[in-house]
Structure formats: C-alpha cells, structure tokens
Amino acid sequence: MPEDCDHLSIAPPIDAIDNIEQRAKIFSALSDPTRLRIVELLAENEEMSGSEIAAQVGISLALFCHHSRTLLEAGLIRVRKEGQTKYNALNQEILNRCLASLKA
C-alpha cells in the first residue's frame, strides 16, 4: 500500500509569484498553524517523506495529504516520487520572492 498522497507534484511557475492572487494563495496556505509547522519543518530539513512529516507534526498521513495539497497548489513545496514514496521539499525560492514582494 502506498504511503503517499495521490495529488500530482505540479507547482505554479516561479513567475506566477508576481501575480497578487498567487501571493494571496501563499499567505492563505501559511495562515494555518499545521501548514506553517510543515513549512518550518521542511525549512529545517532538505527533504522528507509524507509519513515522516506526519509523524513529526503529530497528524495522520491523510491529514498531511490534505495540507500538502494546499501547500503544493500555493507553490510552497516540491514533490518528487521515488518508488511508492513521495518526498517533499520546501520551495524556498517562491517563499523568498513572496516575502520580498512585501518590501516593494
């Protein structure tokens, strides 16, 4: 039985960050405490599987899948598949560009 979420690992292009709707999606995704904790955890670790993240955050894998879908749609995480396991990594470039947009 696969231990990972079913959603595709397609993030918006980096240029989409210039779009205010995309930035709103990012801030909305970060407004949830669990998703913020996931982002913080990925900032501390290069890459983690969904089950590793779920265990460290203290949530079920199903709930992690729900949150990771939102983070992926916002472009905050990247996912790569190896066998039946999907590994998650923070998309630091999108996060940095989004935060830098507040300084303009």
Backbone hydrogen bonds in HBPLUS format (Angstrom, degrees):
<---DONOR---> <-ACCEPTOR-->    atom                        ^
c    i                          cat <-CA-CA->   ^        H-A-AA   ^      H-
h    n   atom  resd res      DA  || num        DHA   H-A  angle D-A-AA Bond
n    s   type  num  typ     dist DA aas  dist angle  dist       angle   num
A0016-ALA N   A0013-PRO O   2.88 MM   3  5.45 152.4  1.96 116.0 124.7     1
A0017-ILE N   A0014-ILE O   3.25 MM   3  5.89 165.8  2.27 115.5 119.6     2
A0018-ASP N   A0015-ASP O   3.19 MM   3  5.98 167.6  2.21 120.3 123.4     3
A0019-ASN N   A0016-ALA O   2.91 MM   3  5.40 161.2  1.95 116.0 122.3     4
A0022-GLN N   A0019-ASN O   3.09 MM   3  5.37 121.3  2.45 102.8 116.6     5
A0023-ARG N   A0019-ASN O   3.11 MM   4  6.51 156.7  2.17 152.4 159.2     6
A0024-ALA N   A0020-ILE O   2.92 MM   4  6.12 152.3  2.00 143.7 151.5     7
A0025-LYS N   A0021-GLU O   2.98 MM   4  6.27 147.0  2.09 141.5 150.2     8
A0026-ILE N   A0022-GLN O   3.06 MM   4  6.38 150.2  2.15 144.8 152.5     9
A0027-PHE N   A0023-ARG O   2.97 MM   4  6.31 166.6  1.99 155.9 158.1    10
A0028-SER N   A0024-ALA O   2.84 MM   4  5.95 152.1  1.92 145.6 154.2    11
A0029-ALA N   A0025-LYS O   2.89 MM   4  6.06 156.7  1.94 144.4 150.5    12
A0030-LEU N   A0026-ILE O   3.00 MM   4  6.27 151.8  2.08 147.5 155.4    13
A0031-SER N   A0027-PHE O   3.07 MM   4  6.13 116.2  2.49 133.4 148.2    14
A0031-SER N   A0028-SER O   3.12 MM   3  5.10 147.2  2.23  98.0 108.0    15
A0036-LEU N   A0032-ASP O   2.89 MM   4  6.10 159.2  1.94 159.2 166.1    16
A0037-ARG N   A0033-PRO O   2.95 MM   4  6.13 152.6  2.03 141.4 148.6    17
A0038-ILE N   A0034-THR O   2.97 MM   4  6.28 151.2  2.05 145.4 153.4    18
A0039-VAL N   A0035-ARG O   2.95 MM   4  6.25 158.7  1.99 150.3 155.3    19
A0040-GLU N   A0036-LEU O   2.90 MM   4  6.17 159.0  1.94 149.4 155.5    20
A0041-LEU N   A0037-ARG O   2.85 MM   4  6.04 156.0  1.90 148.0 154.8    21
A0042-LEU N   A0038-ILE O   2.91 MM   4  6.17 157.0  1.96 149.6 155.6    22
A0043-ALA N   A0039-VAL O   2.89 MM   4  6.08 137.7  2.07 142.1 154.3    23
A0044-GLU N   A0040-GLU O   3.17 MM   4  6.46 133.5  2.40 138.8 149.8    24
A0044-GLU N   A0041-LEU O   3.16 MM   3  5.21 134.2  2.38  95.7 107.8    25
A0045-ASN N   A0041-LEU O   3.13 MM   4  6.36 126.5  2.43 136.7 151.0    26
A0048-MET N   A0088-ASN O   2.95 MM  40  5.32 154.9  2.01 144.8 152.6    27
A0088-ASN N   A0048-MET O   2.68 MM  40  5.32 176.5  1.68 154.7 153.4    28
A0053-ILE N   A0049-SER O   3.01 MM   4  6.33 162.3  2.04 155.0 159.5    29
A0054-ALA N   A0050-GLY O   2.88 MM   4  6.06 169.5  1.90 153.1 156.4    30
A0055-ALA N   A0051-SER O   3.02 MM   4  6.08 160.9  2.05 141.6 146.7    31
A0056-GLN N   A0052-GLU O   3.03 MM   4  6.24 162.2  2.06 148.3 153.1    32
A0057-VAL N   A0053-ILE O   2.85 MM   4  6.00 154.8  1.92 157.8 164.8    33
A0058-GLY N   A0054-ALA O   2.83 MM   4  5.78 131.6  2.06 139.2 152.1    34
A0059-ILE N   A0054-ALA O   2.95 MM   5  5.02 160.7  1.99 142.9 146.9    35
A0064-PHE N   A0060-SER O   2.94 MM   4  6.26 154.0  2.01 146.8 154.8    36
A0065-CYS N   A0061-LEU O   2.88 MM   4  6.15 155.5  1.94 148.7 154.8    37
A0066-HIS N   A0062-ALA O   3.16 MM   4  6.49 150.6  2.25 142.5 149.6    38
A0067-HIS N   A0063-LEU O   3.06 MM   4  6.38 164.9  2.09 152.7 155.6    39
A0068-SER N   A0064-PHE O   2.72 MM   4  5.89 160.3  1.75 159.6 166.1    40
A0069-ARG N   A0065-CYS O   3.08 MM   4  6.14 147.4  2.19 141.5 148.3    41
A0071-LEU N   A0067-HIS O   3.04 MM   4  6.38 160.4  2.08 151.2 156.9    42
A0072-LEU N   A0068-SER O   2.79 MM   4  5.88 154.0  1.86 146.5 153.8    43
A0073-GLU N   A0069-ARG O   2.92 MM   4  6.11 161.8  1.96 149.5 154.1    44
A0074-ALA N   A0070-THR O   3.06 MM   4  6.23 142.0  2.21 140.1 150.1    45
A0076-LEU N   A0071-LEU O   2.88 MM   5  5.25 139.0  2.05 166.3 160.3    46
A0075-GLY N   A0072-LEU O   2.92 MM   3  4.92 143.9  2.05  98.4 110.1    47
A0091-ASN N   A0076-LEU O   2.76 MM  15  5.06 171.5  1.77 136.1 133.8    48
A0078-ARG N   A0089-ALA O   2.76 MM  11  5.22 156.5  1.82 152.6 160.1    49
A0089-ALA N   A0078-ARG O   2.89 MM  11  5.22 148.2  2.00 150.5 156.8    50
A0080-ARG N   A0087-TYR O   2.92 MM   7  5.27 156.7  1.97 146.6 154.3    51
A0087-TYR N   A0080-ARG O   2.69 MM   7  5.27 167.4  1.70 165.5 165.7    52
A0082-GLU N   A0085-THR O   2.78 MM   3  5.38 169.5  1.79 168.0 171.5    53
A0085-THR N   A0082-GLU O   3.11 MM   3  5.38 154.2  2.18 130.4 128.4    54
A0095-LEU N   A0091-ASN O   3.26 MM   4  6.58 168.4  2.27 154.9 158.1    55
A0096-ASN N   A0092-GLN O   2.82 MM   4  5.97 166.0  1.84 154.9 159.0    56
A0097-ARG N   A0093-GLU O   2.94 MM   4  6.09 163.0  1.97 148.8 153.6    57
A0098-CYS N   A0094-ILE O   2.90 MM   4  6.04 155.3  1.96 149.9 156.9    58
A0099-LEU N   A0095-LEU O   3.02 MM   4  6.23 166.9  2.04 154.0 156.9    59
A0100-ALA N   A0096-ASN O   2.86 MM   4  5.99 153.5  1.93 147.3 155.6    60
A0101-SER N   A0097-ARG O   3.04 MM   4  6.14 134.7  2.25 137.4 147.7    61
A0101-SER N   A0098-CYS O   3.20 MM   3  5.23 132.2  2.44  94.3 106.8    62
A0102-LEU N   A0099-LEU O   3.18 MM   3  5.64 155.8  2.24 108.5 115.5    63
A0103-LYS N   A0100-ALA O   3.02 MM   3  5.47 153.8  2.09 112.6 120.3    64
